[in-house]
């Protein structure tokens, strides 16, 4: 169905090809997962199938890409629309109409399908993706995850023979992601749809793949094989595979179910290790530091690279002992209540993961804390001030928000201009922001100052947006879905940065569907449902009690409360976590 024949792509102005020597086939009726570290060209490969490369992006494509026998060099995207549907990383750039139902119908209208066919397919897609209650809603009022489902639905209604998906679950909560992936599996198994998909959250998708195409790194050849074959050699892998490597299991498990079947010995070893530590702590006596019980989150290694934070972005003093105080907060948005009677206190040095289904009110709460949305009722204080009544030049020294799309915070044409503006807004010394960018992501050292932010990778854009916010040294840092588009290595770097910031006194709140990130760095989890707090407590207690929001390790090792592979390694005396 989809064939790559010795394909290479070189963009205008680039000295080296972004991808080269790509040679593989996606058979009809199979789901092939494209994996690899960030920057290896996965999006370029996907876009070459729909003809966006090179017809829209420019550059030079050598070799041959065919879809259902059509050569993408000689067929423009509109001439491929009836056989291939594409959903990119940013659903907002995909939409052309105002409401959900109109968006689902638009692609079929473009192809000239009869009205009765369009009506039936719209209804089927609304049911498949759980969008029935949203059919008349303006797309602009939907949450990021809801928009992602609409984007997927809009390319399903024309019934294309092939689907190209770039990070389709990145904005979805765990339950919604499972629903979407189940739909994709049904399309493959029941209708013979061919799917080529890139996704960084392998813990969600690997069990659905028939084959995996691995791009190990720049200049390295693509490998194609079964999930078991590729995971044995891949530099990127989900926690279940990481745990299997630590435990020495062969073959490596790919699902939680497979791992649980083999985990009894590992659970016993961990229980013995916890018992030995408890006995050692008892011998230390009352003057020693209490040792974590097996039911508690085991201690992790102290993060490194703290000195630059201590000297450059020590939090500004607050008139209140709390980083934020929320009392009986309600937000009404016609026709819904986005938040209802939310009461929350945030303390310095605390990392809180804000979790819940798409549309639960997480982003609304963050936007209220940063003053973008005034309360309908109740009170919100950040550092003792009312955020929506505080002048921006004062507020940025108290609270900073990195939005779901970091580029929403970036408006200048170059990195240098962004950093100069951040320094000026924060009354910081010239060069403060640019130094923070390099310290947050050492790889940015070699990125020229005149680079446009849109030309950065997802991880680089996040580092730039985070540096812009941190230039003003806000004691309260808010992040909305910060791991969208990040691979495991980039997420590990972000986690280390956030741990360091918390250790230096910053209060951190991150709204996230990434249960693995929450397990890694959160002290506390606040769970929202329909705008109300339904759980608030230590991460180990809240996420383990939730089947939807529990990380893979906790599902495998339950009833013991281990959350991450790093904790298991530390307990067993194994080498530290991967970099």
N, C-alpha and C positions, 0 to 999 in steps of 0.2 A: 504493500500500500504506500509506504513512504520509504524512499531509497536515497541514500547519500553515497555518491561515488567520488572519492578523493577530493572532498570539498575543502576549500580554504577561503577565508574572508579577510580582506584587508580594508580597513576604513580609511577614508581620505585623511591624509596628514600623518598616518601611523607608519612607523618604520618596519614593524613586524606584523604578520597576520594575527588576528585575534584568535582564530582557530585554523588548523591546517591538518590535512591528511585524514579528514573525517570520512569514514567508509563503513557504513552499516545499514541494516534494513529493519524497518518496523513492520512485521507481518500484519496482514489484515486480521482484525478481531483480537488484537493483543494490547495490553497496557505495558508500555516500556517507560521506565523511570530513568530520567537523566540526572545523574548526581555528580558532585565534585565540589571542591572548594570555590569560594567566591572568586570571580575574576578569570575563570577558566573558559568562558565563552558559552555557557549554557543558553543564555537568552539569545545570543547570536544564532545558535543552531536552531532554536525554536522558531525564531523570526524568519529564518531562511525557508522554512516549510510553507509559511503563508505568503511568501513573496515580499514581505516587508523588507527583507534583506535580499537584494540591494535596491529594490525599486523605491522604497521610502527612505531608508537610512543612508543611501549612497554607498560609496566604496566599490570594491571589486570582488565578485564571487567567481572563483575558479572551481572547476569540477562540475558536478551535475546533481541537482536535487529534483526528484520527481514525486508527485502525489497523484495517485490513481492514474499514472502514466503521463501526467502533464508536467512539463519542464517549467520550473519556477522562474527561469531566466527569460523565457519567452511568454509567460503568462503572468500578468500583473495581479495584485491581490484581489481586485474585483472579479477577475476571470477564474479565481480559485474559490470564491465565496460559497459556491454550492457544494463543494466537496470537503472543505476544511474550515473549521471554526477555531478562533483564537481568543484566549483570555489572557491578558497581560498581568503584570504585578500590580498595576494601578487601575482599579475598576473605574475610577472617576473619568479617566481619559478615554474610556470605552463608550460612555453613554452619549446618546444623541437626542433623547427625548426627556420628558419631565417626570413621568409617572412609571411605576413598575409595569403595569399592564401594557402601556404603549411601548416600553422598551423591549418587552418580550415579543411584541408583534412586529417591531420595526424590520428586523432582518428578513422576515417572511414577506413583508410588503415590498422590500427591495427586490426580492426574487419573483414577485408577481404571483404568489400562491393565492388560491381562491379563499374568500372570506370564511367559508365554513371550515376549511382545513385549518386556517389560522386560529379560529376560535377554539377548536378542539385541542390543538397543540398548546395554546396558551394555558388552558385549564389543566392539561396533563402536567405541564412544567411547573405551574403553581403548586400542584399537589406534590410532585416529586421533590421539590426543594423547600417545602414548608413555607411558601410565600403567600398563601391564600389570603391571610388576614392583612397583607400589605399591598394588595393588588392596586388600590387606588391611591396609595401614599406617594407624595412627591419623593423622588429619589434623593433629593438634597436633605431630607429629614431622616433618612435611614442611618443606622450605625454602619461602621466600616465593614463588619461582617455581613450585614444584610445586603449592602451594596455588592459585596463579592458574590453572594448567591444570585443576585439579579444579573450580574455580568455573566456568570456561568449559564444561567437560564436563557439569556438572550442569544447565545450561540447554540444552545441545544434545540430551540424551536424549529430552525430550518432543517433539522435532522441531517447534519453533515456526516460524511463517511469517516472523517478523521477529526479529532479534537486535539488542539495544542494548548496546553495549560502551563502557565508560568507561576509557580507558587500559589496554587488555587486555595490552599487552606490557611494561608499566612494570617488572614484577618479573622478567622473563624474560631469560636470557642470549641472545646473538644467535642461536645455533642453535635454541634452543627457540622464540624469537619467530618465526623463519622457518617452523618447523613449524606453529605455531598459525595464522599468517597464510596458509600454504598450505592448511590445512584450511578456513579461512573462505572463501578463494577458491574452493575446491572446492564448498562449500555454495552459494555464489552461482551458479557456472557450471553445476553439475550438478543441483542440487536447486531452484534458483530462490529460495533464501532471500534475504530483504531484510535488509541490514545498515546500521545507522547507528552510526558509531563516532567517538569523540573520542580523539585521541592526540597527545601533545606530541612524540614522537620521530618526526618526519615522515620522517627518513632510512630508517626501517624500513617505513613503510606506504604512502607516496605512490604507489608503482608499482602497488598493488593497487586503488586507488580508481577508480571510474567517474566520479564527480563529487566536487567539494569544495564544502562550504558554509562560507564564511568569515565570521566575526564579527570585524571589524577592531578594534573598541573600543567602550566604552560609548556608547550613543546613536547609533552608526553602523549603517546598514542592512546586513542580511545579503546576501551575494552568493553566487550559485550558478553554477558553471561547470565546465569540464573542468580537470584538474590543471594543464595548461599555461597556461590562461587565468588561473586564480587565482594561481598562483605568480609570474606576471609582476607582480602588484600587491600580493601579500600582505606584511604586516609581519612574519610569521613564515615561515621557510623553512629547509630542510635545508642542510647543507654543500655538497652537489652543486649546488644552485641558487645559493648564495652564491659558489662558485667560478666558476660560469658567468657571474655578473654581473661579477666581477673580471676575467675573461678577455674579456668583451665578446661572449659567444656569444649568438646569436639564431637560432632559438628557444632558450630555456633548457633544458638537459638535466634530466631528472627521475630518471635512473638512472645508476649507475656505468658501465654498459655504454655508454650514449649519450655520457657525458662522455669516456670513454677513446677513443672513436672520433674525438673532436675535439681531443684533448689533446696531439698531437705538437708543435704549434707552441708551446704553453705550456711543455711540458717543455724544449724547446730554449731558450726565453727564460730559464727558470729556471737551466738549466745555464750559459748565458752570464753571467747575473747572479752566480752562485756563482763562476765563473771570474774575473770582474772583481774580486770582493771578495778572492779568494785572492791575486790579483796585487797588489792594494793592500796587503794584509797583509804580503806579502813585501817590499814597498818600505819598510814601516815599520821592518823590521829585527828583530833578536832581542829588543829591548827592548819591542816592541809586544805587544798581546794577540793570541794566535793566533786566526785567523778560522775559524769553523765551515766544514767541508767540505760539499759538496753532499749527501754521504751522512750527515751528522750533522744533528741537530735544530737549525735556525737559531735565533739568539737572538730573544727576544721583548722587548717593551717592558717597562720596569720599572714594576710596579704603583704606583698612586697611593694616597692616603689611608693612609699608614703611621704618621703621628705619633701617632694615638690608640692604636694597638696598642703602640707603643714605651713610652708613658707608663702604659697601663692594664693590659696583660696580658703584660708581659715574662715569659718562662717562669721558673719557680722553679729555683734551682740544683739540680743532681743530684749525688749522690755517685758515680755511674757516668758515664763518658764517653758511654755509649750511652743512647738513650731507651728501648730495650727489647732484651733478649737472649733468644732462644728456642733451646734446645738439645735435639735428639732428642725433641721433643714428640709424644706420642701421646694421643689421646682415644678411648676406646671407649664406644660407646653401643649397648646390645643392640638389634638384632642386627648392627649395623654398626660399622665403625671410622671415626669422623668425621675424624680426623687421624692420620697415620702418619709418624713420624720427621721432623718438621718442624724445620728449623734456620734461624734468621733473625736478623739484627741490624739494628736501626733506629738511625739517627744523627740528631742534632739538625739541623733545617733541611731535612730530606729529605722529599719527598712520594712515597709509594709507593702505587700502584694495585694492589689485590688483586683478581685476576680469575679467572674459571673458570666452568664450567657450574653451573647450579642444583644444590645439594646437594654441591658440591665441598669444602665446609668453610670457606668464607670467614667466615661469621658466627660459626662455632664458634671460629675463631682469634681474632677480635676479642673475643668474650666471654671467652676465656681470658686475653687480655692485660689485660682490665679486671677480672679476678678473679671473674667470675660462674660459671666452670666450672673446677674444679681439674684439673690434669693427671692422666691415668692413669699416665703415665711421662714422664720427661724433666723439664726445668726451664724456668720462665718468670720473668724478672726485668723489672720496669719501674722504671727509675731506681734499680736496685740492690736493690729489695725484691721479695718474693714477693707478687704481687697478691692471691691468694685468702686469704692469711694476714695481710693488712694491714688495719687498721681503716678503715672507709669515710671517716672524716673526714680521715685521712692520705692515703688512696688518691686522693681527688678532686684533690689537689694534684700528683699525679704522672701520672694518666691519666684521660681523659674520653671517654665513648662517646655519640655521637648515634645512636640505633637507627634501624632501617628506618622505623618509624612514630614520628615525633617526639612524637606525643601520648602514647606509652608513658612518656615522661620527664616529662610534665606532668600533675600531679594536682590542682592548685589550681583554684578557680573563676574567678579573674581573672588578668590579666597582672600586676597589681600584687602579688598574693599569691605568684605564682610567683617573681617577682624578689626579693621580700622573703625568701622561703625560701632562694633561691640565695645571697643576700648573707649570711644567717645561717650557712648550712652552710659557706661558704668563709671566714667571719670577715672578709668584705670590708666596706668602707665602705657605708652605706646609699645606694642609688641606683646602685651600680656596675653591676648586671645590667641595669637599665632603660636606662642610658646605652649599654651595649653593644648592646642590642636596636636602639636608634635608629641607632647607628653602623653596625651590620651591614646594616640595611635602612632607609634614610632615610624611606621611605614609612610606617614605623611611627610617625613623629612624631605624625601625626594620629589614630592609633588610641587610643581612650580606655583608661585603665588598668583600668577595670572590665569590659572586654571579656573574655568567656570564651574560653579557647584554642581550643575546638572551633569557634568562629565565625570563626577566622582562616583565610586561604587557606593552601594547602600551603606556599608560600614564606614566609609570615609565621610559620607554626608552626615551620618549620625554623629561621628566624632566632631565634625565642624559645628553642627547645631548644639551639641552638648557644651563645647568650648564657648560658644557665643553666650549661652545661658550662664555658665560658671564664671565668666569674666566679672560679673557683678557680685560674686560670692554670696548667692542666696542661701540662707540656712535651710530652706525647704526646697527640695528638688522634686519635680513631678515629671514622670515619663509615661507616655501613652503608647503602648505596644512597641517598645524599643527594639525588639529583636526581629521585626519583619524584614525579610531579605538578608538576614545574617546567617552565615554558616556556623558550624560548631566552634571553630577557632575564634571567630569574631565575637560570638556570644561569651566565650570564656574570657576574652579580653575585657568586654563590657562588664561582666560579673566582677572581675578583679578591681576595675575602676570603682564600681559602686560600693564594693566592700570597703575600699580604702576611704571613700568619701564618708561613709557611715562611721568608720572608725575615727575620723577627724571631727565628727559632731554634726554632720548634715543629716537632717531627716529626709528620707527618700520614700516616695510613694510611686509605685509603678502599676499602671493598669495593664494587665497582660493576660493572654490566653496561653502563654508558654508555661506550662506547669513545671517543666524541667528547670527553667530559670527561677521560678518562685521557690522551688525546693532548694536551689543552690544558694540563694542570697537572702530570702525573706526571714525576718524574725517573727513576723506576724502576718496572718492572712485575713483579709476582710472580704467576705463573700456577699455579693449583691444579687438580688432577684427582684425583678419588676420594681426597681427603684428603692428597695428596702434592704437593710442589712439583716441577713439571716444567720450569719456566723462571724465571729470575731475572736481570734485567739492565736496561740502559737502555731506556727506553720505545720509542725509535725502532727498536731492534733486535728487541725481543720482539713488539710489536704488528704490525710490518710482516711478520714471519715467520709470523704466524697469520692464515689466511684468515678465521676467525670473528671475531677481535678487532681486526682492522685498521680504522681509521677510513676514511670515504669518500675523503678527500683522498689518503691513501696508496695506496688501491686504484687511484685514477684516475691518479696520477703515478708509480707504480712503473715502473722500479726505483729512481728517486730517492726518498729518505727524507724526504718532506715529510708532516707529520701534520695540519696545520690550515690553514684559509684565512688566518688571521692571519699565519702564517709566509710564505705565498705573497705576501700583500700587502706585507709588510716587504721581501721579496726584490725585488719589482718596483717598490718605491717608491710603492705605492698607498696611499690613505688607510687609517687604522687600522681595527681591527675595530669592528663595530657595537656600540652600547651596549645 
